[in-house]
Amino acid sequence: MASPTIISILGKDDIIVDYGLWGQYIVYDLLDNVTSSTYILITDTNLYGQYIPPFEKVFHEAVSQRGLDSRLLKYQIPPGEASKSRATKADIEDWMLSGERDPPCDTNSVIIAVGGGVIGDMIGFVASTFKRGIRFVQVPTSLLAMVDSSIGGKTAIDTPAGKNLI
């Protein structure tokens, strides 16, 4: 695989662009540059089967090869704008704080959001408010997400009064 295109923003190499990055490149880049004992991969049910199993396989192989003690937690939400709500946000946060996570997610955890605009908006908002903010990696899967919520941290959730109000 040829090297991907790396785009510098404000003097920092922040955006990586190429075809076929998912899996090996993303896993090794995360483990090299965004170290954590807990990675939380969140996507919707439409994308889960396509994206999560190959990532999970490479992740576990890489962690084992490197002798790391990192875990990968996975969470999926229903697709669509209806999921961009206070209720979904609370469900995700309660799941992350649950004792079932043993240990629960903490300020050193990293959220990986895989999906389009709904996932980017929702999960970016969760990351910015969970324990006063935790690290967040966005993997946009739609053109709109690539140029909207994935750039600059513009995230929000919907309310009955309107879209993107919180």
N, C-alpha and C positions, 0 to 999 in steps of 0.2 A: 504494500500500500504506500503510495506517495504521501509526503507530508501534507497535512491540511493547510489551508490558508488561515493565517492568524491576523486578525485586525486589531490594530492598536487604537485605543480611545484614551485621550488625555495622557498619552505617554505610557499607557499600561496595556499589555497584550491581554485583552479581555474576551474577544469573540473569536471562536474557532468555527470555520465553515468548511464543509466538504461533504461528499456523499459517502455513506457507509461508516460514519464515526461511531454509531451506536454499538455497544458491546465493548470490544477490546480497547479501543482508543479512549473512550469515555471512562471506563473502569480504571485504567492505569493513570489517566490524567487526574481523576478524583483522588486515588490513593496517593499519588505523588504530591498533589498541590492543595488538597482540601482534606487533610487528615482528620480522622475522627474514629471513635470506637463504635459510633452508631450512625448509620446512613438510613434515612427513611425515604423510600421511593414511593411516590404517590402519583396515581394516574386514574383514568376512568375505565369503566368496564369494557368499553369498546377497544381500547388500546392495550389493555393488560396482556392478553394472550400473545400479541405480536411483539411487544417490547420487553416485557418483564422476564420471561424464561431465559432468553439468550443473555441478558444482562446478569441475571442471577447466577447462571452457570459460570461466566467469566469472572464475576466478582468472587465467588467462593474459591475458584482455582487460584486467582491472584492473591487472595488473602492467605491461602494455604502455602503457596510458593514463597511468599514473603515472611511467613511466620507472624502475621499480624493477628491481633485479637479484635477485629472489627466485625460487626454484625450488620446485616441488611434486613430491615423491616419493610414490609410492603403493605400498602393500603390502597383500596380502590373506591371510587365514588361513582354514582350514576352519571352518565354523560348529560350535557346540556345545561342551559342557563338556569334551570330550576335548582341545580345543585349549588349555585353560587349564592348561598344563603347563610344566615346566622346559625341555623340548625346544623347544616353540614360543617361549618367551621367548628362549632361546639363538639360535634361528634368526633372530628379529627383530633382536636385538642384533648378531649377526654380519653380517647384511645392512646394518644401519645403519653399521657400522664398515668395511665392505668398500671397497677402493680403487675398485671399480666406481662408487661414488657420486661420486667425483671433484669436490669433496673429500668425504670421509666426513662423516657427521653429527657435530656437535660440541655443546658446551654452550650454544650460541646457537640450536640447532635447536628447533622447536616440533612436538610430536606432536599430531595431531588424531585422536581416537578416535571413530569413527562406528559405533554399534551398541548392542546390548543389554548385559546384565550381564556376559557372558563377555568381550566386547570391553572394556568399562569396567574390569573387574577386571584383566584381563591387561595392557592397554596402559597403564593407570594405574600398574601395578607396574613395567612396563618404564621408563616416564618417570621414576619415582621413583628408580630404581637406575642408569639409564644415565648414565655419567660423573658419578655422585653426584647426579643429578637434573637434569632439563631441564623446560622449560615444557610444559604439558599442557592441552589443550582437549578437553572431552568433549561429544559430541553424542549424547545417549541417544536411541535409537529405539524403546524399549519402555517401558511404564509402570513396570515394576519398576526398570529402569535409571534412570529419571528420579527415583526416590525412594530408591535404594539406593546403588550405588557412585558415582553422579555427585555425591553430596552428601557432603562431608567427607573425601574421599580414602581411603575404606575400600577397599583393593585387596588382592588376593592371587592366588596360584596354587595349584593342587591338587597333591597328591603321592599315591603309592600308599597311604599311610596314611590319607588322608582329604581332604576338600574344604577349601579356603581355609586351609591350614596354614602356608604361607609367604607 
